């Protein structure tokens, strides 16, 4: 992973979601600079790709750390049980320490948990213990045919909702391109 961030990348990482004017002004400065157009495009695109790389790197680390945490949690629980078992073998119910106060054995116990399992659904339904709900997928499927639409149309309201999605840029990476060239271009823009 790259250790230094370029200025545009820093600006992107610290963008204020409620006020993007500072960032927009910085992008304008990049676009209005004397650098070649391809260097400007690479500077913007590679800065976004570096953020994506950080996100991917962190996602991978989070997955790995979650697995390690699960393993360590299980190992700790098993170690506590095994140590308690060995201490009980020796008839020890308490060990005093100097760095820790003491180690004590908690006695084994039985937990009760309520379970619920229906063994005769048909009889419970006949007694009135059931709910009825509309199968929305079947209604949508019926709306795709003329016969079905005529049947359910008066019971359904169909509408269209819209959501404004702001314009975004997409960084299209070149295939087989060396990162050394990208770093040189970013250095070229940064040097300004």
NORPE-V437519 format. One record per pair of residues at least 12 apart in sequence whose ideal C-beta (glycine too) atoms are under 10 Angstrom apart, sorted by the first residue. I is the first residue (numbers start at 1). J is the second residue. Records with the same first field share a line. If there is no record, write none. Layout:
BEGIN
I=J ; J
END
This chain:
BEGIN
1=50 ; 53 ; 54 ; 57
2=50 ; 53 ; 54 ; 179 ; 183 ; 186
4=186 ; 190
5=47 ; 50 ; 51 ; 54
6=43 ; 46 ; 47 ; 50 ; 183 ; 186 ; 187 ; 189 ; 190
7=26 ; 29 ; 30 ; 43 ; 47 ; 186 ; 189 ; 190 ; 192
8=23 ; 26 ; 27 ; 29 ; 30 ; 43 ; 44 ; 46 ; 47 ; 48 ; 50 ; 186 ; 189 ; 190
9=43 ; 44 ; 46 ; 47 ; 48 ; 49 ; 50 ; 51 ; 54 ; 186
10=26 ; 47
11=23 ; 25 ; 26 ; 27 ; 30 ; 47
12=26 ; 27 ; 44 ; 47 ; 48 ; 50 ; 51
13=47 ; 50 ; 51 ; 54
27=40 ; 43 ; 44 ; 169
29=192
30=43 ; 44 ; 47 ; 189 ; 192
31=43 ; 44
33=189 ; 192
34=192
35=185 ; 188 ; 189 ; 191 ; 192
36=185 ; 188 ; 189
38=185
39=184 ; 185 ; 186 ; 188 ; 189 ; 192
40=185 ; 189
41=169 ; 171 ; 172 ; 185
42=171 ; 174 ; 177 ; 181 ; 182 ; 184 ; 185 ; 186 ; 188 ; 189
43=182 ; 185 ; 186 ; 188 ; 189 ; 190 ; 192
44=169 ; 171 ; 189
45=169 ; 170 ; 171 ; 172 ; 173 ; 174 ; 182 ; 185
46=171 ; 173 ; 179 ; 182 ; 183 ; 185 ; 186 ; 189
47=171 ; 186 ; 189
48=168 ; 169 ; 170 ; 171
49=171 ; 173 ; 179 ; 182
50=182 ; 186
51=171
52=171 ; 173
80=103 ; 105 ; 106
81=108
83=95 ; 103 ; 105
84=103 ; 104 ; 105 ; 106 ; 107 ; 108
85=105 ; 108
87=103 ; 104 ; 105
88=105 ; 107 ; 108
92=104 ; 105
93=105 ; 106 ; 107
134=155 ; 156
136=156
138=152
139=151 ; 152 ; 155 ; 156
140=152 ; 156 ; 158
142=156
143=156 ; 158
END
